[in-house]
Amino acid sequence: SPIATKGGFLNDLAQVRLGVDQARLLVEAAASILDKGEEEGANPTSLRYVRMALAQAKVVAPKVCLEAIDFAMQVHGAAGMSSKITILPQLWSHARTLRIADGPDAVHLSTISKLEIKTQRAKL
């Protein structure tokens, strides 16, 4: 029977779809905040939101991309590891580079947490 009818495959595919949508929404939110910031002029609050949104997108998007490629490699079995048969190994390599190209996740996660603390303290 086709792999697309198997429960495990369907669950994993749904997880990939959720991740892709999450990443897309974070990137769109960051772009929207950047656009608003340009219209309204830069102020400290809007800059904080821009930094937060960009850091979130920089963590989630490459991670989700890697997860999707890894899923595809697993579905293809040993063929998924062969650059002679599929493009998946090259895609994985490029996606992995994205996780460190603009700073490692730890740097972005630190930015997110520090900005969140500032935001919550400002509410007190």
Buried (B, 14 or more C-beta within 10 A) or exposed (E): EEEEEEEEBEEBBEBBEEBBEBBBEBBEBBEEBBEEBEEEEEEEEBEBBBBBBBBBBBBBBBBBBBBBBBBBBEBBEEEBBEEEEBEBBEBBEBBBEBBEEEBEBEBBBEBBEBBEEEEEEEEE
